[in-house]
Amino acid sequence: LGVARLAGIMGAKQTSSLIPLCHPLALSSINVDFEQLDVDRLQIVATVKVAGKTGVEMEALTAVSIAGLTIYDMCKAMDREMTIGAIELIEKTGGKSGPRGSDCGG
């Protein structure tokens, strides 16, 4: 999972190169964590922070996506039935649009 973590971090840093109209940000922190939910299910959570007042949800979503794709690429020979599930924003604080997530009614 170390390679997937690194890929997720690198993906977050490259979001502006991957997604049109996303501007580059000076990210202050990127964490990519994994939790095994079941014998055949893995949850990937990315936490991204920036000093400015802009949102970093695209960077977090990109980190999770790239980490998941990396795991898929590394495991596809062993499991041809493997799938990547829902990718969603769990929580967002700050930014122009304000907070979002399960704890703030968003």
DRENLOKOL-641746 format. One record per residue (C-alpha): residue number from 0; residue in three letters; x, y, z. Coordinates in steps of 0.05 Angstrom, whole numbers, plus 5000, padded with zeros to 4 digits. Each point is the difference from the previous one (the first is absolute). Layout:
# DRENLOKOL-641746
<NUM ALA <X Y Z>>;
...
# end
This chain:
# DRENLOKOL-641746
<0 LEU <5000 5000 5000>>;
<1 GLY <5060 5045 5006>>;
<2 VAL <5004 5008 4924>>;
<3 ALA <4925 5016 4997>>;
<4 ARG <5009 5052 5055>>;
<5 LEU <5057 5033 4962>>;
<6 ALA <4960 4998 4935>>;
<7 GLY <4941 5034 5036>>;
<8 ILE <5044 5055 5027>>;
<9 MET <5032 5011 4932>>;
<10 GLY <4930 5000 4968>>;
<11 ALA <4976 5054 5048>>;
<12 LYS <5060 5043 4982>>;
<13 GLN <4985 4991 4925>>;
<14 THR <4925 5014 5003>>;
<15 SER <5006 5066 4961>>;
<16 SER <5037 4963 4944>>;
<17 LEU <4948 4944 4997>>;
<18 ILE <4934 5038 5006>>;
<19 PRO <4985 5059 4954>>;
<20 LEU <4988 5067 5033>>;
<21 CYS <5028 4978 5068>>;
<22 HIS <5054 5049 5021>>;
<23 PRO <5064 4978 5034>>;
<24 LEU <5001 5006 5076>>;
<25 ALA <5055 5001 5051>>;
<26 LEU <4975 4941 5042>>;
<27 SER <5024 5000 5072>>;
<28 SER <4982 4928 5017>>;
<29 ILE <4978 4937 4964>>;
<30 ASN <4985 4935 5036>>;
<31 VAL <4975 4937 4967>>;
<32 ASP <4976 4946 5048>>;
<33 PHE <4973 4930 4991>>;
<34 GLU <4951 4960 5041>>;
<35 GLN <4982 4928 4987>>;
<36 LEU <4924 4996 5006>>;
<37 ASP <4994 4926 4984>>;
<38 VAL <5043 4944 4974>>;
<39 ASP <4990 5027 4929>>;
<40 ARG <4984 5074 5012>>;
<41 LEU <5048 5057 5011>>;
<42 GLN <4981 5072 5015>>;
<43 ILE <5046 5056 4977>>;
<44 VAL <4995 5068 5035>>;
<45 ALA <5039 5061 4978>>;
<46 THR <5006 5062 5044>>;
<47 VAL <5027 5062 4965>>;
<48 LYS <5015 5068 5031>>;
<49 VAL <5019 5067 4971>>;
<50 ALA <5018 5065 5035>>;
<51 GLY <4956 5043 4955>>;
<52 LYS <4925 5007 4999>>;
<53 THR <4988 4956 4939>>;
<54 GLY <4969 4931 5002>>;
<55 VAL <5043 4939 4988>>;
<56 GLU <4945 4949 4988>>;
<57 MET <5024 4985 4928>>;
<58 GLU <5069 4986 5026>>;
<59 ALA <4973 4952 5053>>;
<60 LEU <4955 4965 4949>>;
<61 THR <5058 4994 4952>>;
<62 ALA <5044 4970 5054>>;
<63 VAL <4949 4947 5016>>;
<64 SER <4988 4985 4926>>;
<65 ILE <5074 4993 4984>>;
<66 ALA <5013 4957 5062>>;
<67 GLY <4942 4955 4981>>;
<68 LEU <5023 4994 4928>>;
<69 THR <5070 4983 5024>>;
<70 ILE <4974 4944 5044>>;
<71 TYR <4957 4975 4942>>;
<72 ASP <5061 4999 4954>>;
<73 MET <5043 4963 5051>>;
<74 CYS <4946 4948 5016>>;
<75 LYS <4964 4989 4934>>;
<76 ALA <5040 4937 4983>>;
<77 MET <4978 4968 5066>>;
<78 ASP <4927 5021 4999>>;
<79 ARG <4964 5010 4934>>;
<80 GLU <4934 5014 5035>>;
<81 MET <5028 5060 5038>>;
<82 THR <4960 5065 4997>>;
<83 ILE <5010 5072 5023>>;
<84 GLY <4940 5024 5040>>;
<85 ALA <4970 5068 5013>>;
<86 ILE <5047 5059 5007>>;
<87 GLU <4968 5055 5042>>;
<88 LEU <5015 5063 5038>>;
<89 ILE <4990 4984 5074>>;
<90 GLU <5015 5068 5030>>;
<91 LYS <5023 5069 4978>>;
<92 THR <5015 5060 5043>>;
<93 GLY <5018 5070 4978>>;
<94 GLY <5000 5026 4929>>;
<95 LYS <4950 5048 4969>>;
<96 SER <4942 4951 5002>>;
<97 GLY <5010 4984 5074>>;
<98 PRO <4997 4933 5035>>;
<99 ARG <4971 4936 4971>>;
<100 GLY <4993 4930 5027>>;
<101 SER <4961 4954 5045>>;
<102 ASP <5013 5041 5063>>;
<103 CYS <4977 5066 4970>>;
<104 GLY <4936 4981 4964>>;
<105 GLY <5033 5001 4930>>;
# end
